Amino acid sequence: MTTDHLMHDRPTRHVRHAASKVPEVTVFFWIIKVLTTGMGETASDFLAHLLGPVPAVGLGGVALVAALAVQFAVRRYVAWIYWTAIVMVSVFGTMAADVLHVGLGVPYTLSTPFFLAALTVVFVLWHRSEGTLSIHSIHTRRREAFYWAAVLATFALGTAAGDLTATIGLGYLGSAVLYAAAIAVPAAAHRWGSLNAVTAFWAAYVITRPLGASVADWMALSHARGGLALGLGPVTLSWTVAILGFVGYLAASRKDVRHDEVMA
C-alpha cells in the first residue's frame, strides 16, 4: 500500500496542498515502522529495569512531549524529526500498556479492547471533524493532532494485543508469525478485494506494532520465556542503529517526500 492509493473518503479534486507533515508511504515507511515498534518495546523494558518503572514512565512522557513539540513546530515533514516522534510514541505507548497491566493489574484481555475502543473514538472524532482519515490530509494543526492521537492509540493497542497473544500460548515467535500473516490480509483485501485504501492502511499500521514488538521480544528475552536471550540492551541498540541507517538514507535521498499534486 502506497500513498498513491490513500484517498480521501469524501469526493476529491486536484489541488496543491500545504506542505505535508507525514512521509510518503513507501516500502521504507513500513520497514522503519516495524523497526520502531520493536525498538520501542525493548527500550521501554530496558529503561524500566534500569531506572525503575516510575522514573522510566516519567522520562518517557517528557521525551514524548518534547518530540511532539518539535514535530508540531516544524512546517513540513522532516525525516529525523518525524521518526524521532514515532520512536518516542512507541516507547511511551509500550509503557502505557504495561502500566495498565503491571502497575494496575489490568489483564490484557481487558486492556486490548480498551485501547481498541480508544482508537475507535479517535477515528470517529477525526472523521466527523475532518471528513477523512487519509494521511494525505495531514497539513493542518487539528488534523495533525488527530493523526498523532491515532498513532499513540495504535501503539498502545498493538502492545497489549501482542502481549495478549504471547501469553495465551502462542509465545513471542508464534505471535510474530501470526501477525506477519495478519498484516498481509488488509493489503490483499485492498489489492484484490473491496477494502478501501484508508482502512487497509490503518489496519496494517495497527498490526505492525505487535509484529515488531513480538519479534524484538523473541530476540531479547530469555530462553525460559521462549526467546533467543540476546538481551534488551543489545536488541534495542541494534534496532536503533538500523532505524538511524534507514532514516539517514531517507533524509539524504528524500525518497519519502511528496512533491507532486495530490488528491485533497
N, C-alpha and C positions, 0 to 999 in steps of 0.2 A: 504493500500500500504506500503510495507516494502522495505528496500534496497535489499532484496533478489531478487526483481523484477526490480530494477533500473539498466538497462543495458545500455551500450554504443550504439550509433546509428550506428557506423561503425563495421565491423567484429571484433570479440573479441577472446582473447586467455587467458589461465590461467597464471597469473604471480603474484609474490608477489610485491605489490607496496609500495611506500614510505608511511610513517605514514599519515593517513587521517587527514584533518583539519576540518571535519564536523562529526556530530554524526551519528550513526546507526539510521535509521528511524524506530522507534517503536511506539507503542501507546503513550508512554511518550513524544515522539517528538511532536506529534500532540497536545497533551494536553497543553504542555508548549508553543507551538507556538500560540495557541489560547489565552492563558493567557497573553502572552507578547503583543499581538495585542491590547487586551482590556486595559491592564495596560498602554501601550504607549499612547493610545487615551486619557484616563483620566488624566494621568500625564502631557501630553502636555498642555491640557486645564487648569489644576490646576496651572502649572508654569506660563502660560500666564496671568492668573488672579492675581497670587501672585506677579510676578516680572514685568509684562508688556510684550507685545509681542516681542519687540526688544531684551531686555536682555534675555528673555526666549529662543529665537532662537539662540542668541549668545552662551549662556550656553549649549544648546543642541548640537550645532555644535562642540564646543570644547570637550564636553564629548564623542561625537560620534567618533571624530578623535582619541582621547586618547584610547577609547575602541578598535577601529580597529587596532591601532598601536600595542597594546598588542597582539591582535589576530594574526596579521601577524608576530609578533616577535617569538611566540612560534612555536615549530617544529611539534607538533601534536595536535590533538583535546584535549582540557581541558574543562570540562563541564562548570565551572563557568566563564571562560574567553569567551567561545563561546556565552553563553546565555546572558552575560552582553552586548556583542556587539549587539546581536539581540534586546535586550531591548532598547539600545540607537538608533539603526536603527528605531525601532518602534516609539520612541518619536520624533526623528528628521523627520522621514517620515511623521508623522502627521503634524508637523509644516510646512513642505514644502508644503503640500497640502493646509493647512489653510492659509499660506502666499499668495498663488495664489488667493484664494477665498476671504478672509477677507481683506488682505492688498492691493491686486491689483484689486480686484473686478471681477476676472475671474469666471464665473459661473461653477458649477460642470459639466454641460453638455459639457463644453469645456475642463476643466482640466482632466476629466476622460479619454476621448480619447487621450489627450496629454500624459498622463502618460502611457497609453496603447501603444502608439507609441514609447515612450522612452524605455519601457520594450522590445518591439519587436526589436528595434535596438540593444539593449544589447544582446538579444538571437541570432540575426543574426550574429553579430560580433563574439560572443563567438563560435558559431558553425563553422563559416568559419575559425576561427583561430585554434580551437582545435578538430573539428570533432565530438564533443559530448556535450550534456548538462547534462549528468549524474552526480549526486553528488558523485558517486563512483570515479570520476576522479579528485577530488579536492585535489591534492597533489603537485602542483607547484604554484609558486607565481602568475603567469599570470592567471591560472585557478581560483585561489582564488580571484583575483581581479575581474574577470568576475562574479564570484559567488556573491560577496558582492554588486557589481553594480546591479545585477539582484534582489537581496534581497531588496535593497533600493528602486528600482523601483516598486517592488510588494507592498511594504508597502504604498508608496505614491499613487499608483493606487487604492489599496484597501480602503484607507481612503477616497479618492474622490468618489469612487463608492458607498461606504456605506453611505456617507453623501448625495449623489445624490438620492438614493432610499428612504432615510429617509425624504427628503424634498419635494418629489413629491407626497406624500400622504400615503406612507406605514407606516411612523413613525419608531421609533427605534425598537420596538418589532416586527413589521411587517417585517422590514428589516432582523432582526435576524432569523425569521422563514424562510424567503426567502433564505438566504444564508446557513442556516442549511440544507435545502432541496437541494440547488445547489451543496454543497460540496460532496453530495453522487453521483452526476452524473458522474464525472470523475472516481471515484472508481468503480462504476458499469460498466461503459463503458470499463474499463480496465479488470475487472474480467470476465465479460460475453460478451464483445464486442471485437472490434478490436483496441481500443485505446492503443497505446504503453505506456509503464510504465513511461518513462521520461515525456511525455506530460501530462499524468494523474497526476504525482507528482506535476509538476509546476502549473497545473490548480487548483488542490486542495490547493496548497501553496498560490496562489493569493487569493482564496476565504476565507481562514482562517482570513485574515485581516479584511474585512468588517463584517465577522461573529463575531469575538471577539470584535471589536470596537462597533458594534451595541448593543451587549449585555451589554457592560460596560456603554455605553451612556444611555441605557434604565435604568440601575440601578442607575446611578449617577444624571441624570438631573431631573428637576422639574416636578411636576405633570402637570403644564401648557404646558410643552413640551412633554408630554406623557411618562414621566419617573417615577421611584419609589422615586425620591428625596432623595436618600441616601447620596448624596454629592460627589464631585470629590475627595476630600481628603480621606475619608473613603474607597471608592471603590478602589482608587489607592493603598492604604495601604494593603487592604485585598487581592487584586490580587498579590501584591508584595510578601506577606507572602506565598501565595500558590506557586508562582514561586520558591521562595527560598526553600520551602519544597521539591518540585519535583527535582530541580537541585541538592540539597544536597543529595537526595536519589541516583540520578544517579552518582554523584561524588563518593559516597561511594561504590555503587554496581557495577559500571562500566558496567551496562547493555546496554549502548548505545555506547560502544567501540567495534569496529570491529577488531577481531584478526585473522580470517581465511583468506585463499586466496580468492580473488575476481576476477571478470572478469574485465580486464583492457585493 
